[in-house]
Amino acid sequence: MKTYLFYILTLIALMACLVFSIQAHLLWPSITLGIALIWLCTSLYGRIERLLYAYHETEKENEQLHTRLAEAERQLLYLRQLAENVDTALFVCDTEGRIDWMNHAAEQTLPQPLPAKEGSLPSNILQAIDEGAEVVDGCALSTVLLRIDGKRRLVIALKDVSALMQRQEMEAWQQLIRVLTHEIMNSLTPIISISETLTNENEAFAVINRRCHSLQDFVESYRQLTRIKIPEKSTFPISELFEHIKGLYPQVVTVLDGSSVEHQLKADRSQIEQVLINLIKNAYESGATEVEVTARGEGVICVQDNGCGMSPDVLEHAFIPFFTTKPTGTGIGLALCRQIILKHGGTISVESVPDKGTTITLSIEH
């Protein structure tokens, strides 16, 4: 700026001298001052031209910088929204477990939503991190140690994989049942055929034949777990589903809460009816005198009874095929229900208190 001020002052001085020389009729000084004035104007023009070029280039760089900054802000906003809305719980905390930040899913995993910088990770998660565990309470655990603003910070991710584990467990049971029933049926078929031809000749063969047919029926009941069709979903009112259940079990109480009165369920109707019938049948077989089926909001149905309930040990094995506490039970009822709900992309959970009753909750995704 000082350079351009010097140029302007010099230009004014030369112009004043040139005017004076012309008025004084001084030829050579006038020519000399004119040449100097031309050279100075040319030099000043060149500098101004370079200054304008530099200014335009700076403007272009500023525009590019603003564009990159706006794009970075959009990406940051996208990442923030993504972090807040994913179903994976994300925590950022110090090495002692004090939480700096957590997303919405993380708040749901804590016993109580805690304000950032005031809460700490639950002790079971801290212990799992110290032990290098990969799973804690049915959630996959992963941690990354970063340096943020010069401070060591842990970024922790928790993903609920219980539904995936249940699905893999059921697939393993299906494979086992498929192999067992195949081998058993291969052996039973010729025995039944031979025993039927000899039944009229010997009572012992008649007993063998009856027991073979009984075993065949038993095996066929387990084959159901490997023959569940892919749900053929349609949309229908829950009220119609409940009316059909009432037709089969008039004594059952059906309840539609306020948000479910006009609710439509998208599912395979026959399969959901089968699930509810199995659950109601189990409830009465457990000694229940009252059974209530309730629709609670979108896609949630509860079956509650006042039967004998289940102990914690029994509850832990409730969905395992072959497991039963009934003398004549097959152990496939709840396993079959869970398999149907999993094929709908939903979940099934059980809460039970011995001698008080059981509540089974179905959650079916749309």
SETORDREN-183083 format. One record per residue: residue in one letter; z, y, x of N, C-alpha, C, O in turn. Coordinates in steps of 0.02 Angstrom, whole numbers, plus 50000, padded with zeros to 5 digits. Last residue first. Layout:
N
AZYXZYXZYXZYX;...
//
This chain:
366
H505064729047884504454730347845503874731447892503314732547870;E506304716347916505924722147935505294722747892505034717747866;I507774711647841507064709947845506664716247859506684721047820;S509284704647861508934711047871508214709547886508044706547937;L510614697147779509904696447797509614703447805509684707647761;T512224691647803511804697547795511104696147821511024694147879;I513534683147727512924682247768512454687947751512294689147693;T515224680647723514694685447706514114684447754514194684947815;T516494670147657515964671247707515474676447679515314676447619;G518294667647639517594667947619517134669847675517334671047732;K519624663347656519484669447618518754669947597518604672547543;D519834652647740520204652747676520084659047635520404659947583;P519304661847882519544655547853519964656647791520394661147789;V517994672947865518714672547876518974666147844518864665147784;S516454678247936516834673447896517564673647916517734674447974;E514814683947945515514685847953515924681247908515764680447849;V513234682248018513754679247977514434682147995514594682848054;S511504687448007512164687448039512684684847990512594685247929;I509814688248048510314685448002510974685148039510994682748096;T508334698548054508934695748084509384692948029509344695147972;G506514697948062507154700648043507734697348078507634693748127;G505244692748068505404698248113506074701448099506204707048120;H505024681647995504894688047961505024694048007504924699747986;K505504672248081504774672648073504564678848033503994680948038;L506864674448060506574676248124505814676748119505504681148150;I506984668847931507094676047940506794678448007506514683848010;I506714655247961506284658947913506354666447924505854670047926;Q507764652248049507074651648072506604655548026506134658748050;R508884653947967508774658548023508054658248047507764663448064;C508684643347876508704650347853508564655147910508174659847902;L508794632347963508164633547928508124640747903507604643947907;A510124633748000509604634048052508924635448020508534639248048;L510774631747879510784638447909510254639147963509964644547971;G510314617647861510284622947811510254629847841509764633447831;I510474607047945509864610947954509834616947907509374620947912;G511484597547933511534602547986510904606547997510794609348051;T511674588147837511154586747888511174591747945510914590447999;G513194581247764512734586647782512244584647835512374580047874;T514184573147720513504571047705512994576347724512414576047702;P515344579847766515254572647778514544570247768514314565747803;K515104595347850515104591647787514994584247801514574582547843;T514934602447961515624600347949515674596347884516224594247865;T513604601448081513844601948012514564599648008514784595448048;F512184603048181512904604348176513104605248103512804609348067;F510814601648177511204595448180511954596748172512334592048158;P510514617948249510284612048212510724605948227510974605148283;I511624631348240511354626148283511134620148242511534617548203;F512264641048170511544640948165511224635548209510614635248213;A513654639248196513404638848128512644638048124512394634648079;H514444639648307513924634448305513554634248239513184629448226;E515354649748281514954650148342514364645348342513854646648372;L516014645048169515564650748162515094651348222514514653248215;V516844635448224516304633348179515784638848174515184637448174;D517704643848296517334638548331516734636248289516184635348315;P518264652348196517834655148249517424649948285516854651248304;S518044644048035518444645848093517994648748147517384647648144;M517454650047878517334646247940517804648747995517944654648001;G517774647847700517654651547761517544647047821517544640947814;C517934642547575518444640847625518354644747690518804644847732;G517324656247470517444649247487517954648347542518364652847555;N516854667347406517584666847417517774659647434518314657247415;D515374675647473515724670747431516474670747448516684673747497;Q513854684847479514584684647492514914679647445514754679347386;V512434689647551512684684347508513424683347527513584681347582;C511404704047557512014700747577512204695447526512134696447465;I509954711447623510234707547568510844703847595510814700747648;V508894724547662509534721347679509814717947617509914721147565;G507764732647638507684726247672508324722747690508294718047731;E508654746947617507974744547630507974738047670508164737947729;G510164743847522509684748047557509034744347571508904739147541;R510714729547486511014735547515510494739447555510404738347615;A510904718547359510384722147398510684728747421510874732947380;T511944704347350511884711547345511304714147388511234712147445;V512674691347267512084693047307511934700447296511814702647240;E514154682147262513834688547246513254689747294513344689247355;V515114669547192514584671147240514234677447217514034678047159;E516584660747167516224667047155515724668247211515904667847270;T517064649147213517034649847139516664656147119516454656947062;A516724638347350516724645047321516704644647244516364640347216;G516654626647422517214627547377517254634347344517754636047313;S515524624747492516114626347531516724627747487517254629547513;E514564623247395514804617047429515414618347472515784613647487;Y514344636547366514694632347317514944625847347515464623247327;A513694640147488514304643647466514694639347416515304638647422;N512554632247492513084631347542513744634347520514274631547532;K511884638047383512074631047380512634629547430513114626247414;I511654650747437512064650047376512314642847370512904641747353;L510814647347544511454650747557511924650047497512524648847505;N509714641447479510104637647528510794640647539511294637147542;I509284652447402509514646247368509934642047416510454639447396;L508904661247504509454663047459509724656847423510334656147415;V507824653847562508404655847602509004657247556509554654647568;Q506944652847453507224646847483507844648347524508344644647521;E506624666347436506984662747382507304656447410507874654847392;I505934668047555506554671647545506964668547489507574668147493;Q504834659647528505274658147584505944661747577506464658847592;S504234665747417504494658947410504974657147467505464653647456;R503874678547471504364677947417504664670947412505274670147405;D503794685147620503544679247587504044677347533504594674947549;A503884703247598504064696847629503704691247594503344692347546;K504474718047563503854715247588504024709047628504264709447684;L505224724447419505324720447478504644717547499504284714747457;Q505614740047348505134734747355505254731047420505384734147472;H506884747347245506634745547311506154739647308506264734847271;E507514753347143506784753147139506474750547203505874751447215;V508844750947187508644749747118507894748947112507654744347079;S509374753847309508954747947305508664746647236508294741947226;S510274764047310509664765147349509174759247343508624759647370;G511334758847232510944764547209510294765447245509794767347214;D511214740647239511554747047248511074752747232510484751647219;L511204727447134510734732047166511094738647176511274741947127;V511864711347128512014718447127511454722247164511274720347220;T512274696547041511784700247081511894707647072511994710147017;V513284682547038513274689747023512764693047069512804692347130;V512974666446970512944670947028512904678147005512534679746959;Q512824658846857513494661146874513514665946934514024669146946;P511504654746852511734660046806512414662846824512564668646809;Y510414650346956511154650446962511414656046917511544661546941;L509114651646911509324645346941510084644746944510354639246935;G509094664446859508844658946817509064652246844509194647646805;K509514671846967509964671246910509744665646863510164662346831;I508354670947043508974667847068509464666847011509794661647006;H507514678746964507354671746975507974667946999508094662346978;E508144691146976508084688046910507934680546916508204676546879;F507974693747112508654692447087508634689147018509054684947002;L506604696247114506884690847155507574688847128507724682847123;E506564707647035506234701447012506494695347049506584690047020;S507254716647117507534714947051507214708547024507554704446993;I506434719047223507014714747234507304712447167507574706947162;P504684718547190505334721647179505904716647192505854710747174;F503534715247327503784713847260504474717047252504814718347302;T502164712347431502674717247410502884715847338502454715347293;S502004698347542501764702447487502324707247468502904706147487;K501594687447676501974693047648501604696447591500994697347592;E501784672547720501234675947685501554681647646501754680747588;P502454667247875502564670547810501934673847783501584677547819;I501904651847936501914659047949501984662647882501604661147836;K502954638047886502324641547890502434648847910502974651647903;I503874625847966503914632147929503264636147940503064637347997;R504014613848028503444614647984503474621147944503124621847893;T505144611248097504534611948137503914613248094503364613748121;L506104609648001506194614948050505564616148091505474621648118;Q505734598147933505634604647901505684610347951505334615447944;R506144587348002505464589648015505324596447983504864600048003;Y507354584247948507344588248010506654590748027506574595748063;S506954576747839507324582947827507334587347889507314593447884;E506374565747900505944570447866506294577147852505994582447854;V507514558847941507074561847992506624567147960506504572347990;F507994554747815508404558947859507984562547911508064568547923;D506964546547771507114552647733507524557547776507424563547773;Q507104536547869506484540247864506594546847826506344552147847;L508344531347838508254534747902507624538947902507604544347932;S508014525947714508524531047718508464535047783508514541147784;H507084516447753506874521847710507384527647711507194533447709;C507944508347829507364511547861507114517447820506954522747846;R508814503547731509074507847785508504511547821508594517247842;R507914495947654508264501647625508524506447678508454512447672;N507514486247750507024490647719507354496847689507104502447697;I508694479747778508344483247833507854488347803507794493947827;V508924474147652509404479047679509074483147734509144489247736;A507844465447648507894470647597508374476147620508254482047609;F508144456847751507574461347760507564466947708507324472447721;A509194450347690509314454247750508754459147763508864464847784;E508614442847589508994448747570509124453247631509174459347623;N506974436647599507634436847631507984443347613507704448747621;E505804437447525505994430947553506714430947580507024425647582;N505534450347487505624445347434505874438647460506124434647421;T505354456647611505934458247570506064452847518506644450947506;L504264455747691504744450247695505334451147649505774446847647;T503534467147674503194460747661503674454847659503524449647630;E504474476547714504254476547644503904469947627503964467447571;S504584474347851505154472647808504954472447734505234468447696;I503344479247896503504472047902504064470047855504024464847822;S503464492947865502904488947841503064481547841502934477947793;I504614496747933504604497247860504044492747832504134489347781;I504164494648064504744490948039504744490947963504864485747932;P503094503748078502954496548077503534492448051503434487248019;T503904516148060503334514348018503174506848019503114503847966;L504884517648160505074515948091504484513248051504574508548011;S504224521748276504584515348275504734513048204504704507048190;N503704533848239503254528748267503574521848266503244516748257;M504854540648204504394538748151503904533348175503704528948137;I505414542648331505774538648281505294536248227505324530448206;E504454550748393504604544148421504954539748369504804533748365;H504464561948306503844558348320503984551348345503694546448321;T505794566248312505534563548248504884559748259504764554748224;L505844570248449506274564948422505994561948358505954555848351;V504884580548456504824574548498505224568748469504974563148465;R505394589648362504714587148356504614580648396504304575848372;I506654592548414506604588948349505904585948341505834580348315;L506254599448530506654593348535506594589148471506484583148474;Q505574610248474505224605648518505594599048524505284593648524;Q506624616148403506034613648368505654608548410505444603348385;W507464620048506507694614948459507104611948421507084605948409;A506634629748565506834623948604507074618248558506904612348569;E506564638848461505954635548483506104629348524505764624348518;M507904642948457507624639248400506984635748420506864630148397;E507974649548581508404643848568508124639648511508104633448516;Q507074659848560506924654848611507344648648602507104643048613;R507764666648458507104664048445506914658648496506634653448478;Q508934670248525508974665848466508294662648452508254656748435;M508394678648621508724672548643508784667648585508704661648594;L507924688848537507454685048578507754678448601507424673348600;A509144693348486508644690548440508134686448478507924681148455;S509774697848604510064692348567509564689148520509534683048513;V509464708348682508994702748684509264696748645509004691148653;D509584725148694509834719548654509304714048652508754714948625;K509734732648848509254730648796509514724548760509654719448791;L510234745948944510484740148907509994738748850509864743048809;A510204753849100509834752149040510114745849010510234740849045;I510764767249199510914760649172510524759649107510504764149064;V510824775349346510434775249285510474768049258510244763349291;L512054783349439511814776949415511424778049350511674781249303;R511954794849575512014793649504511724786749488511234784549517;R512524805449700512344798549684512474797249609513024798449584;K511824821749719512384817449700512124810549682511584809749654;G510764830349740511184828949797511774824349782512194823249825;D510114829949617510444836149639510944834849694511484837749696;I510284812849625510074818349581510474824549599511084824449597;R509834797949684510174804049706509874809849667509294811649675;L510154782149602509734787749622510164793349650510774793449641;L510124765349566510524770549599510054775949625509614774549666;V509944756749416509584759849472510034765349500510284769449463;T510144741649322510414747849350509984750249408509704746149445;S510144732149172509804734049235510064740749257510194745149216;L510474719049061510754724649099510344725849162510204721249200;A510244713448897509994713348965510204719749001510134725148973;C511574708148792511104713548812510884712548884511294711048928;G512584699348760511934698548727511424703848743510894704148712;D513614704048846513684704248773513014703848737512894707648689;V512524706048977513204707448955513214708148880512854712348852;V511564700349113511664700349041512394701749026512834698949059;E511614700949248510984703249217511044703449141510614706449108;A512894706249363512664702249307512024705249277511924711349280;G513564711449472512844710449477512554706349421512024703249429;E514864714749463514724707749477513984706349484513784700749501;D514774728249429515104726349493514924719149512514844717649571;I514194726849302513824730249356514114728349424513734726949470;A515224720449233514584717049240514174720149296513834716649333;Q516194730549237516324724249271515674720349283515574717449336;L515564740249158515724741649228515844735249267515614734649324;I515534733249037514904735049069515024736549143514624734549186;N516894731849009516494725749017515814727249050515554723149088;S517354745048997517554741149055517124734949065517004732849122;P516124757348949516614752148933516744747748994516314746749036;L515964772849039515674766549017516234761649000516754761749032;S516774787448972516624782849026516324776548997516414775048938;G516654804848922516734797748911516574793748973516284796249021;E516364817448960517054816148944517184808648936517754806448943;K515014818848983515454821049036516194820149020516624821749061;A514644819148808514424818448876514924821748924515234826748906;P515784812048690515434817848717515234816648789515604813648828;L515474795948617515884800148660515484806048685514894805248701;P515564785848476515154790648513515594795448552516034798648524;Q516494770948508516464777248473515994781848511516014781948573;P516034759648577516494758948521516524765048477516564764548416;L514254760848609514944762248626515404761248566515174761948509;T513004759448558513294753648591514024754648609514374749748623;Q512614771548507512754766348459513074760248491513394756248457;E512354778748621512934780748581513124775148533513714774148518;A511154772848660511754771648700512384773448661512894769948667;A510264778048568510404770848567511024769248606511394764648588;H510244791548610510534789748545510704782348541511234780448515;N510724792348787510284793348729510614790848665511174788348666;M511804801748895511614795448863511164796948804511224802348773;W512554808549043512074809048988511944802148960511984797148996;D513674806149119513384812849119512924813849060512894819249030;I515134796449114514464797549086514264804849090514634809349068;R515874787849245515924793549200515224795749179514784796849220;G515774777849340515654776049271515734781749221515684780649161;E515834780749471516464778649441516384776849367516854774449336;T514614785749505514774779049529515434776449502515584770549510;D514084793949351514254793749422514464786649441514484782249399;C512664790649242513374791649256513494791749331513054789849370;V511644789049107511664791849175512394793549189512694797449153;F511004776149004511574780049026511414782949095511084779749136;L510154769948864510094772848930510704777248945510884781448905;A509694756348766510234761048781510184763348853510164759248899;T508174755148681508544753248741509074758548756508924764548759;D507404759948583507974755948562508364753148621508824749148612;V506944777348605506864770248619507484766448598508034769248595;N507274790748584507084786748526506954779348541506874775348494;E507594797248701508054797848645507904792848589508354790948552;A506514794548784507184792148803507664792348745508104787948740;L505514801448711505474794248721506154791348738506344786148710;Q505964814448722505914811448656505884803848661506184800348621;R505864815648862506504816548829506504813348760506974809848742;L504494813648882504974808948911505654809548879505994804448868;Y503994824848812503814818148790504314812948817504534808548780;L504534835048890504734834548820504584827548793504984824648756;L503844832349009504574832049008504834831248937505284827348924;Q502534834548967502724827848990503484827048988503744821848969;R502624848148938502454843448885502654836348904502914832548863;E502934853049065503424853949010503274849148953503734846448923;A501754849749132502384846849153502924847349100503314842749090;E500884858049061500784850749058501424847149079501624842149049;A501384870549099501384868649028501314861149020501634858148977;L501124869649237501814870349213501874868349140502344864949120;R499734869149239500114863449265500834863649240501124858449225;T499494881849182499244875849149499634869649172499844865549131;H500094890249276500354890149208500134883949170500514881049131;L499234887249383499954885749388500274885449319500674880949305;Q498034892149335498094885049350498824882949354499014877549331;E498394905649325498194901949265498264894449276498504890749233;N498644908249460499184908949412499024905149347499464901849318;E497374906449513497914901949534498504902149485498814897149471;K496734917149449496514910249436497064905249455497194900549418;E497444927949505497464926849433497254919649415497564916549371;T497054926549638497764925549620497844924349546498254920249525;E495714929749625495904923049647496634921449630496794915849610;H495854943049587495554938349540495724931149559495854926949516;Y496434948249705496794948749641496524943649591496904940349556;A495434946149798496074942649807496474942649742496814937849725;Y494514954849743494354947749749494994943649755495084938449722;L495184967049759495024964749692494864957249692495054953749646;L495234967449900495854967349861495734964749790496124960849764;R493894968249933494264962249953494924961649914495144956149898;E493644980849875493274975049851493644968549869493714964049828;I494464989049952494604988349880494264982249852494544978849809;R493834987350076494524985150068494704984149994495024979349975;G492584993050046492634986050068493334983250058493424977650035;Y492985006250016492665002149965492714994649981492864990549938;L493435010350142493915009950086493635005650029494005001849998;S492245009950214492805005750234493305004750177493554999350165;T491525019850143491275012950148491835008150165491895002750135;C492325031050165492225028650096491985021350096492195017350055;L492205032050305492865030950275492795028250203493165023750184;W490845034750319491125028650349491805026850317491945021050303;I490775046950251490395041150226490695034650253490785029750216;L491585054850335491785053850265491415047850235491725044050197;A490875054650453491545051750451491765050250380492085045250366;I489735061450410489675054450433490355050950430490405045250409;G490335073850378489995069950326489925062650344490045058150303;L490815077950503491295076550450490985072550393491315068350363;T489555079650566490055074850592490555072950538490715067050529;I488995089750488488665083150493489165077850515489185072250488;S489935099850509489825097450441489505090450441489685086050403;P489825102050647490465099550619490375096750548490695091850529;W488445106550645488645100150677489325097750653489395091750640;L488545118650561488085113150550488345106550578488455101750542;L489455129250474489525125650538489135119050530489365114450497;H489615138150368488955137050396488995133950465488615135750510;A490785138850302490755142850364490075142050398489975144950451;Q490545129950201490625136950182490565141450244490325147150240;I490545118250277489935120250241489965127650223489465131250229;S491855118050323491305118650372490665120950337490295124950364;F492565116650200492675122650242492095123550290491855129250299;V492105104150162491975109950118492045116350159491635120850152;L492615096550267491905096850256491725102850213491225106250227;C493995097950249493685100650310492925101450301492635106350325;A494125091350126494315098450132493985101650192493735107250189;M493715078550162493335082250111493495089750115493055093950107;L494725075250253494035075850276493605079850226493195083950246;A495825075050165495815079850221495095080850246494885086450259;I495485064550080495585071250052495535076550107495235081850097;L495475053850173494875055650136494925062650107494435066350109;T496805053650211496295055350262495645057450227495315062250248;L497365049750090497555056250118497035058550170496855064450173;I496755037150079496645042250027496805049150054496435053950043;Y497255030050191496545030950181496405036650132495965040750145;F498625030250164498375033750223497625035150216497385040650231;L498635022150051498865029050045498615033250104498415038950096;Y498235010050108497795013250060498005020550048497565024750036;T499355007750189498685008450220498215012050173497845016550193;K500385006150100500405012050144499715013250176499525018950187;M500004993950042500005000050000500005006350043499675011250027;
//
